[in-house]
C-alpha cells in the first residue's frame, strides 16, 4: 500500500508540472546599420625631402620613409554584402620619382574581419588597392591602431628628375566595396 501511494504521488508530481508551468514571449527588434567609416590619424602634413649628394657622381639621398600615419576604419556590411577595400591615389605625380605606400598588418585595439595589406604599391593618379578583405570590423581609433602606413620617395628615372621646391602632393584614401 505504501508503495502504491508513493507511485501515485510521484505520478501526480510529474503530471502536475505542465499544469503549473507558464511561458511568455517578448519580441525584440534589433537594428544594425551598414557602416563605412575611415580616417587617417594623426592629422597633419608630412615632409619628405631628398638630400643632395656631397660627392660628385653619387645619387640623391632618399628621404627617410615616414611611418607616422595610421588608417583607422569601422565597417559593418550587409549579410550578403561584399567585403570592403581601401584605395589610395595622388592628385599629381612627380616626374622621375615614385611615391610608395605600404600598409602594415592591422594591430592595436580592433576586432572582427580586419583587412589585408596589398604590400608596397606605387601611387599614381589612378586609385590602387592598399588594403582589401575588410568585413565587419573596427581597428581602434588613433595612432597605434589600425594599419600603420609607410610613405617613401625614390627616384625611378634620373633623366626625368627636375629640381622642385615645396611641391605639395595630396594622397587620397577611399574605402569602398
C-alpha positions as a LaTeX table, in Angstrom:
\begin{tabular}{lrrr}
\hline
Residue & $x$ (\AA) & $y$ (\AA) & $z$ (\AA) \\
\hline
Unk1 & 0.00 & 0.00 & 0.00 \\
Unk2 & 2.79 & 2.42 & 0.80 \\
Unk3 & 4.42 & 1.55 & $-2.50$ \\
Unk4 & 1.23 & 2.31 & $-4.44$ \\
Unk5 & 0.84 & 5.63 & $-2.60$ \\
Unk6 & 4.45 & 6.55 & $-3.42$ \\
Unk7 & 3.92 & 5.72 & $-7.10$ \\
Unk8 & 0.67 & 7.73 & $-7.21$ \\
Unk9 & 2.41 & 10.66 & $-5.52$ \\
Unk10 & 5.32 & 10.60 & $-7.97$ \\
Unk11 & 2.98 & 10.36 & $-10.97$ \\
Unk12 & 0.92 & 13.26 & $-9.55$ \\
Unk13 & 4.02 & 15.46 & $-9.31$ \\
Unk14 & 5.10 & 14.59 & $-12.86$ \\
Unk15 & 1.64 & 15.30 & $-14.30$ \\
Unk16 & 1.15 & 18.50 & $-12.30$ \\
Unk17 & 4.29 & 20.14 & $-13.77$ \\
Unk18 & 2.72 & 21.10 & $-17.11$ \\
Unk19 & $-0.41$ & 22.33 & $-15.36$ \\
Unk20 & 1.51 & 24.87 & $-13.29$ \\
Unk21 & 4.21 & 25.94 & $-15.79$ \\
Unk22 & 3.82 & 29.15 & $-17.76$ \\
Unk23 & 5.59 & 30.76 & $-20.70$ \\
Unk24 & 5.68 & 34.26 & $-22.09$ \\
Unk25 & 7.04 & 35.74 & $-25.29$ \\
Unk26 & 8.57 & 39.09 & $-25.99$ \\
Unk27 & 9.55 & 40.48 & $-29.39$ \\
Unk28 & 12.82 & 42.38 & $-29.60$ \\
Unk29 & 13.56 & 44.43 & $-32.71$ \\
Unk30 & 17.24 & 44.88 & $-33.50$ \\
Unk31 & 18.70 & 47.35 & $-35.97$ \\
Unk32 & 22.33 & 47.09 & $-37.07$ \\
Unk33 & 23.20 & 49.80 & $-39.58$ \\
Unk34 & 25.57 & 49.44 & $-42.52$ \\
Unk35 & 28.69 & 51.37 & $-41.52$ \\
Unk36 & 31.61 & 52.54 & $-43.64$ \\
Unk37 & 33.97 & 54.93 & $-41.86$ \\
Unk38 & 37.68 & 55.56 & $-42.41$ \\
Unk39 & 40.24 & 58.18 & $-41.49$ \\
Unk40 & 44.00 & 58.72 & $-41.29$ \\
Unk41 & 45.48 & 59.51 & $-37.88$ \\
Unk42 & 47.06 & 61.67 & $-36.64$ \\
Unk43 & 46.00 & 64.64 & $-38.74$ \\
Unk44 & 48.60 & 66.94 & $-40.25$ \\
Unk45 & 51.09 & 67.05 & $-43.07$ \\
Unk46 & 54.37 & 65.20 & $-43.51$ \\
Unk47 & 57.52 & 66.38 & $-45.26$ \\
Unk48 & 59.82 & 64.18 & $-47.32$ \\
Unk49 & 62.96 & 65.81 & $-48.78$ \\
Unk50 & 65.72 & 64.34 & $-50.91$ \\
Unk51 & 69.23 & 65.30 & $-49.86$ \\
Unk52 & 71.86 & 66.46 & $-52.28$ \\
Unk53 & 74.97 & 64.28 & $-52.51$ \\
Unk54 & 78.19 & 65.69 & $-51.10$ \\
Unk55 & 80.38 & 63.94 & $-53.64$ \\
Unk56 & 80.18 & 64.25 & $-57.42$ \\
Unk57 & 78.88 & 61.11 & $-59.07$ \\
Unk58 & 76.73 & 60.00 & $-56.12$ \\
Unk59 & 72.97 & 59.67 & $-56.28$ \\
Unk60 & 70.47 & 61.79 & $-54.38$ \\
Unk61 & 69.87 & 60.69 & $-50.81$ \\
Unk62 & 66.34 & 59.30 & $-50.49$ \\
Unk63 & 64.19 & 60.74 & $-47.71$ \\
Unk64 & 63.69 & 58.62 & $-44.61$ \\
Unk65 & 60.33 & 56.85 & $-45.03$ \\
Unk66 & 57.55 & 58.33 & $-42.91$ \\
Unk67 & 55.70 & 55.93 & $-40.59$ \\
Unk68 & 53.70 & 58.40 & $-38.50$ \\
Unk69 & 50.27 & 57.83 & $-40.12$ \\
Unk70 & 47.69 & 55.13 & $-39.38$ \\
Unk71 & 44.50 & 54.13 & $-41.25$ \\
Unk72 & 41.54 & 53.56 & $-38.90$ \\
Unk73 & 38.18 & 52.16 & $-40.05$ \\
Unk74 & 34.85 & 50.81 & $-38.88$ \\
Unk75 & 32.87 & 48.53 & $-41.18$ \\
Unk76 & 29.54 & 46.71 & $-40.85$ \\
Unk77 & 28.39 & 45.04 & $-44.05$ \\
Unk78 & 25.07 & 43.53 & $-45.16$ \\
Unk79 & 24.67 & 39.74 & $-44.71$ \\
Unk80 & 25.35 & 39.02 & $-48.39$ \\
Unk81 & 27.48 & 42.15 & $-48.88$ \\
Unk82 & 30.90 & 42.38 & $-50.41$ \\
Unk83 & 33.99 & 42.96 & $-48.33$ \\
Unk84 & 35.48 & 46.42 & $-48.46$ \\
Unk85 & 38.81 & 47.75 & $-49.64$ \\
Unk86 & 40.81 & 50.92 & $-49.21$ \\
Unk87 & 42.44 & 52.54 & $-52.22$ \\
Unk88 & 44.93 & 55.39 & $-52.45$ \\
Unk89 & 45.91 & 57.79 & $-55.20$ \\
Unk90 & 47.74 & 61.11 & $-55.53$ \\
Unk91 & 46.49 & 64.35 & $-57.06$ \\
Unk92 & 49.62 & 64.55 & $-59.25$ \\
Unk93 & 52.83 & 62.63 & $-59.87$ \\
Unk94 & 56.39 & 63.95 & $-59.78$ \\
Unk95 & 58.35 & 63.17 & $-62.93$ \\
Unk96 & 61.21 & 60.79 & $-62.21$ \\
Unk97 & 60.02 & 59.92 & $-58.67$ \\
Unk98 & 57.96 & 57.05 & $-57.28$ \\
Unk99 & 55.71 & 57.76 & $-54.31$ \\
Unk100 & 55.45 & 54.45 & $-52.47$ \\
Unk101 & 52.89 & 53.46 & $-49.87$ \\
Unk102 & 52.67 & 50.36 & $-47.73$ \\
Unk103 & 50.02 & 49.50 & $-45.16$ \\
Unk104 & 51.23 & 47.16 & $-42.41$ \\
Unk105 & 49.12 & 44.34 & $-40.98$ \\
Unk106 & 46.40 & 45.57 & $-38.63$ \\
Unk107 & 47.36 & 45.97 & $-34.98$ \\
Unk108 & 46.01 & 47.62 & $-31.85$ \\
Unk109 & 42.62 & 47.52 & $-30.17$ \\
Unk110 & 40.40 & 46.38 & $-33.07$ \\
Unk111 & 38.46 & 43.25 & $-33.85$ \\
Unk112 & 36.44 & 41.47 & $-36.49$ \\
Unk113 & 37.46 & 40.69 & $-40.06$ \\
Unk114 & 40.26 & 43.21 & $-40.49$ \\
Unk115 & 41.69 & 43.89 & $-43.94$ \\
Unk116 & 44.85 & 42.54 & $-45.53$ \\
Unk117 & 47.64 & 44.75 & $-46.85$ \\
Unk118 & 48.44 & 44.69 & $-50.57$ \\
Unk119 & 52.11 & 45.26 & $-49.74$ \\
Unk120 & 54.07 & 48.16 & $-51.13$ \\
Unk121 & 52.40 & 49.98 & $-54.02$ \\
Unk122 & 53.43 & 52.91 & $-56.22$ \\
Unk123 & 50.87 & 55.70 & $-56.12$ \\
Unk124 & 49.59 & 57.36 & $-59.29$ \\
Unk125 & 46.53 & 59.42 & $-60.12$ \\
Unk126 & 44.64 & 56.13 & $-60.61$ \\
Unk127 & 43.45 & 54.58 & $-57.29$ \\
Unk128 & 45.29 & 51.40 & $-56.28$ \\
Unk129 & 44.16 & 48.97 & $-53.56$ \\
Unk130 & 46.26 & 49.16 & $-50.40$ \\
Unk131 & 44.02 & 47.13 & $-48.02$ \\
Unk132 & 41.42 & 44.53 & $-49.05$ \\
Unk133 & 39.09 & 41.98 & $-47.47$ \\
Unk134 & 37.59 & 44.26 & $-44.80$ \\
Unk135 & 34.46 & 42.67 & $-43.33$ \\
Unk136 & 32.61 & 43.53 & $-40.17$ \\
Unk137 & 35.46 & 45.11 & $-38.23$ \\
Unk138 & 36.87 & 48.05 & $-36.32$ \\
Unk139 & 40.52 & 48.97 & $-35.89$ \\
Unk140 & 40.50 & 51.11 & $-32.78$ \\
Unk141 & 40.96 & 54.86 & $-33.05$ \\
Unk142 & 44.08 & 56.98 & $-33.37$ \\
Unk143 & 47.78 & 56.27 & $-33.75$ \\
Unk144 & 48.92 & 52.73 & $-32.88$ \\
Unk145 & 45.55 & 51.31 & $-34.01$ \\
Unk146 & 44.70 & 50.03 & $-37.47$ \\
Unk147 & 47.23 & 49.80 & $-40.28$ \\
Unk148 & 50.48 & 51.75 & $-39.95$ \\
Unk149 & 51.39 & 53.48 & $-43.21$ \\
Unk150 & 54.89 & 53.77 & $-44.63$ \\
Unk151 & 55.26 & 56.54 & $-47.21$ \\
Unk152 & 58.50 & 56.82 & $-49.15$ \\
Unk153 & 60.02 & 58.53 & $-52.20$ \\
Unk154 & 62.57 & 57.02 & $-54.59$ \\
Unk155 & 63.82 & 58.15 & $-57.99$ \\
Unk156 & 62.55 & 55.94 & $-60.82$ \\
Unk157 & 64.27 & 57.68 & $-63.75$ \\
Unk158 & 67.07 & 60.18 & $-63.15$ \\
Unk159 & 66.64 & 61.55 & $-66.68$ \\
Unk160 & 63.24 & 62.95 & $-65.56$ \\
Unk161 & 64.24 & 64.27 & $-62.13$ \\
Unk162 & 63.85 & 68.05 & $-62.02$ \\
Unk163 & 64.54 & 70.48 & $-59.20$ \\
Unk164 & 61.37 & 71.26 & $-57.25$ \\
Unk165 & 60.78 & 73.18 & $-54.06$ \\
Unk166 & 57.88 & 72.60 & $-51.69$ \\
Unk167 & 55.79 & 70.56 & $-54.11$ \\
Unk168 & 52.61 & 69.58 & $-52.25$ \\
Unk169 & 51.15 & 66.19 & $-53.15$ \\
Unk170 & 47.81 & 65.06 & $-51.70$ \\
Unk171 & 47.23 & 61.36 & $-51.06$ \\
Unk172 & 43.53 & 60.49 & $-51.30$ \\
Unk173 & 42.31 & 57.40 & $-49.42$ \\
Unk174 & 38.91 & 55.88 & $-50.23$ \\
Unk175 & 37.03 & 52.99 & $-48.60$ \\
Unk176 & 34.59 & 51.18 & $-50.90$ \\
Unk177 & 33.08 & 47.76 & $-51.68$ \\
\hline
\end{tabular}
